[in-house]
Amino acid sequence: MIKDIILASKSPRRYELLTMLGYNVKTVVSDVDEDAISAETPALLAAKLAHTKATAVMNDIGKTDLPIVAADTLVEASGEILGKPKDESDARRMLKLLSGSSHYVHTGISVILNGNEINLTDTAKVFFREVDEDEIDAYIGSKEPFDKAGAYGIQGKAGAFVERIEGDFFSIMGLPICAVTKALKELTKGQ
């Protein structure tokens, strides 16, 4: 069983999830221009971004016997892709859009090992309760929204806004650990 992996991400949440599973994780950040990548749907875009990041890291480090894991998470609400907020005003706009409605969180994953790869997207549906202005202001004041797609982290204070989810909680957090574990198992079979 593989114990050492390369994570093509600077996300502390992804690192934490993989180490929680017992992996020794080496982080190598890709130098991918995400704005230059497009796809027909947000789910396909998440998968394409993850694959591009994994491939870039593979090309940067050269031959390795370690699996490379990359992920990218996008929030889709009312047909709009919500990335990381640019500022407080953008975070407020996003949180108001999510308040009292449902949205999708698409996490693309790419796992590459010895020339073989598995690429997929895991999608979850999140239902927010009505969140009032004071709650939004307090949440923005916590500074928590600024490094997260959709301006919130389900594992933090914004968990209080979530009425329910359909799908994998960890996918919403940024790394569907069940899907990643299955991909790693599939790629390491017979090694």
C-alpha positions in Angstrom: 0.0 0.0 0.0 1.3 3.5 -0.9 2.1 5.7 2.1 3.9 8.6 0.4 2.1 10.9 -2.0 2.7 14.2 -3.7 -0.1 16.8 -3.3 -0.3 19.3 -6.2 -2.0 21.9 -4.0 -1.1 24.5 -1.3 -4.5 23.9 0.4 -4.0 23.3 4.1 -7.4 21.5 4.2 -6.4 19.0 1.5 -3.1 18.4 3.2 -4.9 17.9 6.5 -7.3 15.4 5.0 -4.6 13.3 3.4 -2.4 13.2 6.5 -5.5 12.3 8.6 -5.8 9.2 6.3 -2.2 8.3 7.2 -0.4 9.4 4.1 3.0 11.1 4.2 2.3 14.2 2.0 4.8 16.2 0.1 3.3 19.5 -1.2 4.4 20.7 -4.7 2.4 23.7 -6.0 1.7 23.9 -9.7 2.2 27.2 -11.6 -1.0 26.9 -13.6 -2.8 29.9 -14.9 -6.4 28.9 -13.9 -7.9 31.8 -15.8 -6.6 30.4 -19.1 -8.6 27.1 -18.7 -12.2 26.7 -19.8 -14.7 23.9 -20.2 -18.4 23.5 -21.1 -19.6 23.0 -17.5 -18.4 23.9 -14.0 -18.1 20.1 -13.3 -15.9 19.6 -16.3 -13.9 22.7 -15.5 -13.1 21.4 -12.0 -11.8 18.1 -13.5 -9.8 19.9 -16.1 -8.2 22.2 -13.6 -7.3 19.3 -11.3 -5.8 17.4 -14.3 -3.8 20.4 -15.5 -2.4 20.9 -12.0 -1.4 17.3 -11.6 0.2 17.2 -15.1 2.1 20.4 -14.4 3.5 19.0 -11.2 4.4 15.8 -12.9 6.3 17.7 -15.6 8.0 19.9 -13.0 9.3 17.1 -10.8 10.1 14.6 -13.5 9.9 10.8 -13.1 8.6 9.7 -9.8 7.2 6.4 -8.3 4.9 8.5 -6.0 1.3 9.2 -6.9 0.5 12.8 -7.6 -2.9 14.0 -6.3 -4.5 17.2 -7.5 -7.9 18.7 -6.8 -9.8 21.8 -7.7 -13.1 22.9 -6.1 -15.7 25.2 -7.7 -18.9 26.5 -6.3 -21.8 26.9 -8.8 -24.8 29.0 -7.8 -27.6 30.2 -10.1 -25.4 29.3 -13.1 -22.4 31.4 -11.9 -19.1 30.0 -10.8 -18.0 31.4 -7.5 -14.3 31.4 -6.9 -12.4 32.9 -4.0 -13.8 36.4 -3.2 -11.6 39.3 -4.3 -12.6 41.5 -1.3 -15.2 42.0 1.4 -17.8 43.3 -1.1 -17.4 40.2 -3.3 -17.6 37.9 -0.3 -20.8 39.6 0.8 -22.3 39.3 -2.7 -21.5 35.6 -2.8 -22.9 34.9 0.7 -26.1 36.8 -0.2 -26.5 34.7 -3.3 -26.1 31.5 -1.4 -28.4 32.5 1.5 -31.8 30.7 1.5 -31.0 28.6 -1.6 -29.1 25.6 -2.8 -25.9 25.4 -4.8 -23.4 22.8 -6.1 -19.9 22.2 -5.1 -17.8 20.4 -7.8 -14.4 19.0 -6.8 -12.3 17.7 -9.6 -9.6 15.2 -8.8 -6.7 13.9 -10.7 -4.4 11.1 -9.6 -1.4 10.2 -11.7 1.0 7.3 -11.1 3.6 5.9 -13.5 1.8 7.1 -16.6 -1.6 6.0 -15.5 -4.2 8.4 -14.3 -7.8 8.7 -13.0 -9.7 11.9 -13.4 -13.2 12.6 -12.1 -15.4 15.2 -10.5 -17.4 14.7 -7.4 -20.4 16.9 -7.0 -22.4 17.7 -3.8 -25.5 19.9 -3.3 -25.5 22.3 -0.4 -28.6 23.9 1.1 -28.1 27.2 3.0 -30.6 28.6 5.4 -31.5 32.3 5.2 -28.4 34.1 6.5 -29.1 37.7 7.8 -26.9 40.7 7.2 -25.4 40.6 10.8 -24.4 37.0 10.4 -22.8 37.8 7.0 -20.9 40.8 8.4 -19.7 38.7 11.4 -18.5 35.9 9.1 -16.7 38.3 6.8 -15.1 39.9 9.9 -13.7 36.5 10.8 -11.6 36.6 7.6 -12.6 33.0 7.0 -14.2 33.5 3.6 -11.2 34.8 1.7 -9.3 31.7 0.7 -12.3 29.6 -0.1 -14.4 29.1 -3.3 -17.9 30.5 -2.8 -16.6 32.6 0.2 -17.3 29.9 2.8 -15.8 26.8 4.4 -18.3 24.2 5.5 -15.8 22.9 8.1 -15.6 26.3 9.8 -18.0 29.0 11.1 -20.1 28.8 7.9 -21.2 25.3 8.9 -23.9 27.1 10.9 -25.4 28.3 7.6 -25.8 24.8 6.1 -29.2 23.2 6.6 -28.2 20.0 4.8 -26.1 18.5 2.0 -26.6 15.8 -0.6 -23.3 14.2 -1.4 -19.8 13.9 0.1 -19.0 16.3 2.9 -15.3 16.0 2.2 -15.9 17.0 -1.4 -17.4 20.3 -0.2 -14.3 20.7 2.0 -12.1 20.4 -1.1 -11.1 16.7 -1.3 -13.5 13.7 -1.7 -11.4 11.3 0.4 -13.4 8.2 -0.5 -13.0 8.9 -4.3 -9.2 9.7 -3.8 -8.7 6.5 -1.8 -10.4 4.4 -4.4 -8.4 6.0 -7.2 -5.1 5.4 -5.3 -6.1 1.8 -4.7 -7.0 1.3 -8.3 -3.7 2.8 -9.6 -1.5 0.9 -7.1 -3.2 -2.5 -7.7 -0.5 -5.1 -8.4 2.4 -2.8 -7.4 
